[in-house]
Each structure stands twice: as C-alpha cells, then as structure tokens.
Amino acid sequence: MLLHLFALLVAASTALLIFAGGLVTSTGSGLSVPDWPTTYGWFMLTFPLEKMVGGIFYEHSHRLIASGVGALIVVLAIWLWKSEPRPWVRRLGYVALAAVVTQGILGGITVLWFLPDAVSIAHAGLAQLVFCLTVSIALFTSPGWKRAYHADRKGPRRSSPDTTLADDSRLRAIAAVTTAAIYVQIIVGATMRHTGAGLAIPDFPWAFGRLLPPMWNGPIAIHFAHRVGAVIVTALVLATIGHVLYHHRSRGELRRPSLLLLALVAIQVTLGALTVLSGKHYIINSLHVVTGAMVLGTSLVLTLRAYRPRLSDAGSASWNEAAGSASRNPAYLPGYDVRRAGSAKRTRRNEARA
C-alpha cells in the first residue's frame, strides 16, 4: 500500500512538472537561463533565491521541480526493484527512470540549442509519456488492480474473489483508440505552442468569423488541425463514456474514470477557448497543458482497466490463484445462465436414476 501511495505522489509531482513546463513556454522564459546544467554558472541547488526574478523564476523553478521528480522516480524504481514481485512492473519502473533521464537531457539540449522546434516538441511529448508511465505504475500497484476490482461491482457477488470480469473487446478497442487520439492531439498542441501558432486564428469558436479559415498558411493549418483534433477527441471520449455507462454501469472501476474523463474534457475545451479569447494568458495556457495531461492519464487508466480481464498474471499471487479457480467454474463466466444450468443438471440426474 505504501508503494502505491508513493507512486501516486510521483504521478502528481509529474503533473506539477508539466504545469511548470507550461509556464516556461507560456511566459517565453525558455532561454531566461542560457546555460545548462548550471544556472548562470551556479550549481542548480545553490542559485540565490533573490536572483530568481522575471523569466529566471519560471525556468529555474522548472529545473528544480524536474530534479525533484527525477529523484522521486529513482526512489520509485529502486523500491519496485526491491519489493515488487511482478517482473513486468519492475521493468516499467526502469523504463520510467530511463525516460525521465532522457527527458532531462532533452531539456538541456533545448536550452543549449536555443529552443529548436523539433527538440522542444519532443521534450513536451516525452513529458506526457513519463506522466503516463508514473500513472500506470500507480495503477498497477493499487489494491484494486491486484484483486481485479472484485469489490468494485454492485450486486450480490460484488465481494467474492471468485468472480471474473466480463471481457469487452469493443470497449478495449474504443478506449485504446481514444487514448492514442488524445496523445496525438497533445502533440499537435505542443507543435502549435512551440511554433508560435497559438493565436494564428484569433477568434473562437469561429475561424476569422467563418467555419473554415478564408486563408491558409503553416501556423493557421496547425492551429486549425488542433481544433479539428479537439472535436475528434471529444467525439471519441463521448463514445467511450457512453459505452461504459450503457454496458458497464455496475463496474465502478470503469464508471468512475469515465465520469472524471467527461468532466476533464469539458474543462479542457473551456480552457482551450479561454486561451484564445484571453490572448494566451500564461496561467490559462498552462492549465490547458496540464489538464490535457490529466485527460490523457484518465483515459489511459480507463483503457488499462478495460484490459484487466485479459491479464491473468497482472495481480498478486493470491488473487491470481483465486481468479484461476474462478475461471474453472462456469458459473462465473460471462453469459452463464443459472436457471438453464440447473435444469440441465436435474435432467442428467433423472436420466442417471432411470
């Protein structure tokens, strides 16, 4: 349980780091500290607080938070190595550690090479992947995941460890597509942000007063692609949520992230509109960035939980053993009809007596 709580702390800290990175970009502070890994020749942790003014405050704060997140992920990887019995979860910790180290190097290259668009976009995209990795580790170490969410369903058998989850291939597919689409949308948003296309279309919801822009260039195309992507993502999210609420309303582990995802998407669309209407206010813009990460993380959690019935070795040994006994009992298989089975049993008994 402590490992799970620590993993949650790491995920929350990563979200804070994404918000801090959004502040750096939104305030144009990326080169306020022109050297790396030092800060104006100072060791990062010894840089005087009174010198943290203007853009230096945002950039140096971002570096300090990044260092803290890196240290937390190091501890997480070691903790998983020492105490996690599932090899694939331990490997996930190693991947998270490698990703955050790569992220730090990309951040340094971004500064030393004077903010090249490709590197800056890669830096933003990798930050989202690091966040997804920490969210995944927090999910995989949770008690609910280990017991396959047997206590999260309503009904007379909700607390039984001998109950298997219904496997819904359609939900798995639409949830996975939705998560992938959200990530692509975030990359398009990062491209728009780092190429200065955030106000290429200055009005909302129209584009220069029309449905389609009357003129086109690179920044306008990128900005409009981001708006189209928002419509596509919203449609996919609504389809996913609708499927969950219609077919799996009793499964709390799916219903809760679905409702959270709905709220986050509504907030994200609102923040996107306010970003344009406010002329890219740095706080609103940064909230838009971190809320996008939260939308991605929530969709990922929903997707992974949809895949949980197919992962027989994903939980703890005791619950896997219980699930194995359940899989041999047809009464816990999807579509099993108790009345029909009872009738067949009585028929066989009568035939034996005859």
PyMOL commands that set and color helices and strands:
alter all, ss='L'
color gray80, all
select helices_A, chain A and resi 2-26+44-46+49-51+55-83+87-112+117-140+143-146+150-152+169-194+218-247+252-277+282-310+317-327+330-332+338-353
alter helices_A, ss='H'
color red, helices_A
deselect
rebuild
show_as cartoon
